[in-house]
């Protein structure tokens, strides 16, 4: 994996990650409500991509009252639109963006054995994909590349 690009800055975790997500969302004139905070915290605590139903269950248990998955979907869509979460399309699941202030197209390595997803950034690859799409007369909105296979732990 020597040819992919990693970020050269410390990725926030825990409260720092939630603060970075809040700042990013508020910079887009969106509110950081207690429900949005709870959903982000639940998503960020997941080790693997989580579905809206997984997040709804976690937040429901923490709050002591049922949270509807439809409400969670709406908030997750808002998070994706504002770059504080990313959607793993093939799994219909979400992961918290570990660097919400940075904008890169997504490349996900999805392990078919354990379900682990690794997010990598490689702007030359995604830039080439955008360029090919544009030359074909297509206006790409958000390229997402998913590579399915087996992670090093399962291999």
Backbone as CSV, one residue per row, in Angstrom:
resi,resn,N_x,N_y,N_z,CA_x,CA_y,CA_z,C_x,C_y,C_z
1,UNK,0.815,-1.190,0.000,0.000,0.000,0.000,0.861,1.258,0.000
2,UNK,2.023,1.156,-0.540,2.928,2.291,-0.515,2.465,3.441,-1.396
3,UNK,1.570,3.191,-2.359,1.200,4.253,-3.276,-0.030,5.048,-2.864
4,UNK,-0.654,4.731,-1.742,-1.793,5.561,-1.345,-1.339,6.664,-0.396
5,UNK,-2.152,7.680,-0.327,-1.793,8.845,0.467,-2.527,8.834,1.796
6,UNK,-1.796,9.041,2.852,-2.406,9.202,4.165,-2.371,10.675,4.519
7,UNK,-3.232,11.061,5.428,-3.178,12.429,5.912,-1.944,12.584,6.775
8,UNK,-1.373,13.769,6.731,-0.162,14.021,7.500,-0.472,14.854,8.738
9,UNK,-1.618,14.609,9.338,-1.977,15.306,10.558,-2.622,14.314,11.513
10,UNK,-2.669,14.699,12.771,-3.261,13.847,13.792,-4.767,13.792,13.615
11,UNK,-5.319,12.596,13.524,-6.760,12.469,13.401,-7.384,12.520,14.792
12,UNK,-8.389,13.369,14.972,-9.003,13.482,16.290,-9.820,12.236,16.637
13,UNK,-9.943,11.980,17.929,-10.768,10.877,18.420,-11.587,11.393,19.605
14,UNK,-12.564,10.612,20.020,-13.354,10.942,21.201,-13.984,12.315,21.139
15,UNK,-13.817,13.083,22.223,-14.410,14.417,22.299,-13.849,15.347,21.229
16,UNK,-12.553,15.217,20.901,-11.959,16.070,19.865,-12.604,15.800,18.507
17,UNK,-12.920,14.536,18.226,-13.579,14.210,16.961,-14.995,14.784,16.943
18,UNK,-15.724,14.634,18.046,-17.081,15.193,18.129,-17.037,16.717,17.990
19,UNK,-16.048,17.349,18.613,-15.909,18.806,18.491,-15.620,19.208,17.049
20,UNK,-14.756,18.453,16.366,-14.434,18.748,14.968,-15.680,18.581,14.094
21,UNK,-16.474,17.556,14.376,-17.716,17.342,13.622,-18.698,18.481,13.879
22,UNK,-18.833,18.892,15.138,-19.727,19.999,15.495,-19.321,21.278,14.777
23,UNK,-18.032,21.602,14.823,-17.527,22.819,14.181,-17.795,22.774,12.673
24,UNK,-17.562,21.625,12.058,-17.796,21.463,10.628,-19.267,21.665,10.291
25,UNK,-20.149,21.071,11.084,-21.590,21.197,10.826,-22.069,22.629,11.058
26,UNK,-21.628,23.232,12.141,-22.041,24.604,12.432,-21.506,25.595,11.399
27,UNK,-20.347,25.304,10.804,-19.793,26.170,9.751,-20.683,26.161,8.506
28,UNK,-21.516,25.131,8.393,-22.458,25.026,7.276,-23.840,25.544,7.669
29,UNK,-23.890,26.312,8.769,-25.146,26.886,9.288,-26.170,25.832,9.688
30,UNK,-25.682,24.694,10.177,-26.534,23.644,10.717,-26.353,23.610,12.228
31,UNK,-27.397,23.209,12.931,-27.317,23.134,14.391,-26.764,21.786,14.846
32,UNK,-26.034,21.822,15.939,-25.519,20.608,16.579,-26.437,20.321,17.764
33,UNK,-27.533,19.632,17.504,-28.542,19.355,18.526,-28.109,18.186,19.406
34,UNK,-28.741,18.024,20.563,-28.420,16.862,21.403,-28.632,15.527,20.666
35,UNK,-29.678,15.438,19.827,-29.911,14.197,19.084,-28.802,13.968,18.061
36,UNK,-28.403,15.009,17.362,-27.320,14.873,16.384,-26.025,14.486,17.088
37,UNK,-25.773,15.080,18.242,-24.573,14.740,19.013,-24.612,13.275,19.448
38,UNK,-25.767,12.814,19.906,-25.895,11.424,20.358,-25.681,10.454,19.201
39,UNK,-26.220,10.792,18.042,-26.060,9.919,16.872,-24.604,9.921,16.413
40,UNK,-23.968,11.079,16.410,-22.555,11.116,16.023,-21.712,10.322,17.008
41,UNK,-21.944,10.503,18.309,-21.178,9.774,19.321,-21.338,8.264,19.154
42,UNK,-22.564,7.813,18.893,-22.805,6.380,18.698,-22.089,5.884,17.452
43,UNK,-22.140,6.663,16.379,-21.472,6.276,15.138,-19.958,6.228,15.333
44,UNK,-19.407,7.242,15.975,-17.961,7.320,16.178,-17.450,6.199,17.088
45,UNK,-18.305,5.683,17.953,-17.903,4.616,18.868,-17.870,3.243,18.191
46,UNK,-18.489,3.128,17.032,-18.536,1.845,16.322,-17.170,1.520,15.726
47,UNK,-16.780,0.241,15.808,-15.509,-0.186,15.233,-15.658,-0.553,13.761
48,UNK,-16.878,-0.839,13.341,-17.159,-1.218,11.959,-18.292,-0.334,11.459
49,UNK,-18.515,-0.299,10.161,-19.646,0.485,9.642,-20.948,0.068,10.313
50,UNK,-21.769,1.049,10.637,-23.022,0.797,11.354,-24.208,1.245,10.507
51,UNK,-25.281,0.493,10.587,-26.508,0.866,9.885,-27.281,1.870,10.728
52,UNK,-28.242,2.502,10.110,-29.112,3.420,10.852,-29.835,2.668,11.967
53,UNK,-30.181,1.411,11.726,-30.862,0.606,12.756,-29.935,0.341,13.935
54,UNK,-28.651,0.054,13.656,-27.675,-0.143,14.738,-27.567,1.115,15.595
55,UNK,-27.458,2.259,14.927,-27.318,3.537,15.630,-28.593,3.849,16.413
56,UNK,-29.748,3.607,15.806,-31.031,3.851,16.496,-31.113,3.014,17.772
57,UNK,-30.698,1.747,17.706,-30.712,0.885,18.894,-29.781,1.412,19.975
58,UNK,-28.579,1.796,19.594,-27.602,2.304,20.558,-28.105,3.573,21.240
59,UNK,-28.598,4.518,20.428,-29.075,5.785,20.985,-30.344,5.567,21.814
60,UNK,-31.214,4.664,21.370,-32.434,4.357,22.133,-32.088,3.830,23.520
61,UNK,-31.140,2.910,23.584,-30.721,2.353,24.876,-30.110,3.429,25.768
62,UNK,-29.286,4.288,25.177,-28.622,5.332,25.967,-29.612,6.374,26.483
63,UNK,-30.621,6.680,25.696,-31.594,7.716,26.079,-32.778,7.151,26.871
64,UNK,-32.944,5.834,26.845,-34.055,5.223,27.565,-35.402,5.387,26.878
65,UNK,-35.381,5.785,25.613,-36.615,5.856,24.826,-36.271,5.593,23.367
66,UNK,-37.271,5.089,22.652,-37.064,4.664,21.270,-36.743,5.844,20.354
67,UNK,-35.721,5.651,19.525,-35.369,6.596,18.477,-35.649,5.895,17.154
68,UNK,-36.443,6.519,16.306,-36.843,5.910,15.041,-35.688,5.889,14.048
69,UNK,-35.474,4.752,13.383,-34.433,4.683,12.362,-34.590,5.746,11.264
70,UNK,-35.832,6.123,10.924,-36.029,7.164,9.904,-35.388,8.474,10.330
71,UNK,-35.489,8.810,11.606,-34.850,10.026,12.114,-33.332,9.911,12.022
72,UNK,-32.827,8.737,12.314,-31.388,8.502,12.247,-30.909,8.611,10.799
73,UNK,-31.658,8.027,9.864,-31.296,8.138,8.438,-31.184,9.593,8.013
74,UNK,-32.151,10.410,8.403,-32.115,11.828,8.020,-30.868,12.517,8.560
75,UNK,-30.529,12.225,9.800,-29.352,12.841,10.405,-28.071,12.303,9.757
76,UNK,-28.022,11.006,9.489,-26.850,10.442,8.826,-26.671,11.035,7.427
77,UNK,-27.775,11.236,6.706,-27.699,11.877,5.388,-27.145,13.298,5.509
78,UNK,-27.567,14.019,6.541,-27.041,15.358,6.805,-25.543,15.282,7.096
79,UNK,-25.133,14.299,7.890,-23.718,14.126,8.209,-22.898,13.840,6.948
80,UNK,-23.410,12.970,6.072,-22.701,12.650,4.833,-22.600,13.893,3.954
81,UNK,-23.699,14.629,3.826,-23.710,15.836,2.990,-22.737,16.892,3.500
82,UNK,-22.445,16.852,4.792,-21.559,17.845,5.390,-20.186,17.285,5.773
83,UNK,-19.883,16.094,5.268,-18.546,15.506,5.378,-18.130,15.128,6.803
84,UNK,-19.097,14.833,7.667,-18.707,14.361,8.999,-18.962,12.862,9.166
85,UNK,-19.563,12.249,8.150,-19.719,10.797,8.097,-19.610,10.383,6.638
86,UNK,-19.300,9.110,6.430,-19.208,8.562,5.085,-20.070,7.313,5.003
87,UNK,-20.664,7.116,3.841,-21.545,5.961,3.638,-20.793,4.893,2.861
88,UNK,-20.785,3.688,3.415,-20.248,2.526,2.715,-21.430,1.959,1.928
89,UNK,-21.450,2.268,0.652,-22.617,1.986,-0.186,-22.998,0.510,-0.180
90,UNK,-22.021,-0.381,-0.374,-22.330,-1.807,-0.513,-22.898,-2.414,0.763
91,UNK,-22.640,-1.796,1.893,-23.123,-2.309,3.178,-24.320,-1.522,3.698
92,UNK,-24.696,-0.442,2.999,-25.741,0.467,3.482,-25.478,0.808,4.944
93,UNK,-24.241,1.205,5.191,-23.801,1.496,6.557,-22.915,2.742,6.520
94,UNK,-22.613,3.248,7.703,-21.925,4.531,7.830,-20.741,4.420,8.766
95,UNK,-19.752,5.299,8.544,-18.636,5.440,9.466,-18.433,6.933,9.706
96,UNK,-17.951,7.262,10.884,-17.633,8.657,11.181,-16.402,9.041,10.378
97,UNK,-16.396,10.245,9.850,-15.241,10.749,9.126,-14.209,11.188,10.163
98,UNK,-13.053,10.556,10.144,-12.015,10.853,11.126,-11.340,12.199,10.882
99,UNK,-11.611,12.800,9.749,-11.030,14.111,9.443,-12.073,14.961,8.723
100,UNK,-13.088,15.427,9.488,-14.207,16.142,8.876,-13.846,17.449,8.181
101,UNK,-12.710,18.024,8.462,-12.330,19.265,7.806,-11.703,19.060,6.436
102,UNK,-11.369,17.824,6.091,-10.713,17.531,4.814,-11.719,16.951,3.830
103,UNK,-11.542,17.264,2.567,-12.469,16.776,1.546,-11.725,15.911,0.538
104,UNK,-12.002,14.640,0.592,-11.443,13.683,-0.352,-12.575,12.771,-0.804
105,UNK,-12.458,12.249,-2.027,-13.392,11.219,-2.450,-13.037,9.945,-1.701
106,UNK,-14.011,9.083,-1.516,-13.825,7.902,-0.672,-13.289,6.704,-1.449
107,UNK,-12.290,6.064,-0.875,-11.855,4.742,-1.312,-11.945,3.868,-0.064
108,UNK,-12.799,2.848,-0.130,-12.976,1.943,1.006,-12.448,0.567,0.647
109,UNK,-11.698,-0.026,1.568,-11.278,-1.416,1.465,-12.185,-2.189,2.417
110,UNK,-13.036,-3.050,1.861,-14.076,-3.739,2.627,-13.712,-5.215,2.748
111,UNK,-13.523,-5.677,3.982,-13.197,-7.085,4.212,-14.475,-7.917,4.213
112,UNK,-14.534,-8.897,3.315,-15.696,-9.772,3.233,-15.751,-10.777,4.384
113,UNK,-14.626,-10.979,5.087,-14.605,-11.936,6.198,-15.087,-11.328,7.507
114,UNK,-14.500,-10.189,7.903,-14.820,-9.629,9.222,-15.666,-8.358,9.151
115,UNK,-15.831,-7.806,7.964,-16.654,-6.602,7.815,-15.931,-5.301,8.094
116,UNK,-14.650,-5.382,8.438,-13.867,-4.169,8.702,-13.747,-3.348,7.422
117,UNK,-13.823,-2.024,7.565,-13.659,-1.125,6.434,-12.519,-0.166,6.735
118,UNK,-11.603,-0.059,5.800,-10.502,0.878,5.913,-10.714,1.964,4.871
119,UNK,-10.634,3.209,5.300,-10.785,4.349,4.394,-9.396,4.853,4.045
120,UNK,-9.116,4.940,2.750,-7.848,5.522,2.315,-8.140,6.672,1.363
121,UNK,-7.201,7.573,1.262,-7.298,8.701,0.346,-6.220,8.544,-0.702
122,UNK,-6.609,8.658,-1.958,-5.647,8.673,-3.046,-6.214,9.609,-4.099
123,UNK,-5.888,10.888,-3.948,-6.441,11.900,-4.835,-6.095,11.674,-6.313
124,UNK,-4.898,11.172,-6.664,-4.653,10.915,-8.087,-5.623,9.884,-8.691
125,UNK,-5.940,8.817,-7.945,-6.879,7.813,-8.463,-8.275,8.406,-8.596
126,UNK,-8.769,9.035,-7.553,-10.134,9.573,-7.623,-10.210,10.752,-8.586
127,UNK,-9.117,11.512,-8.706,-9.085,12.597,-9.687,-9.156,12.059,-11.101
128,UNK,-8.457,10.953,-11.356,-8.520,10.317,-12.672,-9.925,9.821,-12.967
129,UNK,-10.567,9.243,-11.967,-11.938,8.766,-12.137,-12.872,9.929,-12.478
130,UNK,-12.738,11.021,-11.755,-13.547,12.215,-12.048,-13.287,12.707,-13.478
131,UNK,-12.030,12.728,-13.877,-11.655,13.206,-15.206,-12.262,12.327,-16.304
132,UNK,-12.178,11.015,-16.139,-12.761,10.088,-17.112,-14.268,10.301,-17.202
133,UNK,-14.918,10.455,-16.063,-16.373,10.680,-16.052,-16.723,11.983,-16.763
134,UNK,-15.957,13.042,-16.486,-16.228,14.341,-17.111,-16.004,14.300,-18.623
135,UNK,-14.970,13.584,-19.065,-14.714,13.440,-20.505,-15.837,12.684,-21.202
136,UNK,-16.544,11.840,-20.443,-17.685,11.100,-20.990,-18.975,11.915,-20.903
137,UNK,-18.851,13.173,-20.471,-20.019,14.034,-20.380,-20.827,13.840,-19.116
138,UNK,-20.224,13.213,-18.127,-20.902,12.923,-16.870,-20.374,13.863,-15.796
139,UNK,-21.257,14.392,-14.971,-20.856,15.278,-13.880,-20.864,14.494,-12.571
140,UNK,-19.695,13.991,-12.129,-19.662,13.196,-10.899,-19.945,14.048,-9.665
141,UNK,-20.833,13.559,-8.820,-21.173,14.277,-7.593,-20.266,13.852,-6.445
142,UNK,-20.096,12.557,-6.280,-19.327,12.054,-5.146,-18.835,10.643,-5.467
143,UNK,-17.677,10.523,-6.101,-17.169,9.187,-6.384,-16.904,8.414,-5.097
144,UNK,-17.325,7.172,-5.081,-17.042,6.274,-3.974,-16.513,4.986,-4.589
145,UNK,-15.319,4.611,-4.204,-14.712,3.384,-4.699,-14.677,2.395,-3.538
146,UNK,-15.182,1.194,-3.788,-15.140,0.142,-2.769,-14.411,-1.056,-3.347
147,UNK,-13.385,-1.477,-2.639,-12.631,-2.650,-3.036,-12.959,-3.740,-2.022
148,UNK,-13.566,-4.805,-2.504,-13.948,-5.915,-1.625,-12.862,-6.959,-1.665
149,UNK,-12.610,-7.582,-0.533,-11.578,-8.606,-0.456,-11.378,-9.052,0.969
150,UNK,-10.157,-9.345,1.322,-9.822,-9.835,2.656,-8.738,-8.958,3.262
151,UNK,-8.986,-8.469,4.474,-8.007,-7.623,5.150,-6.798,-8.437,5.600
152,UNK,-5.746,-7.749,6.003,-4.523,-8.434,6.408,-4.735,-9.323,7.640
153,UNK,-5.633,-8.918,8.540,-5.894,-9.726,9.740,-6.581,-11.043,9.392
154,UNK,-7.433,-11.040,8.372,-8.182,-12.235,7.994,-7.445,-13.065,6.939
155,UNK,-6.506,-12.449,6.253,-5.787,-13.103,5.163,-4.851,-14.105,5.748
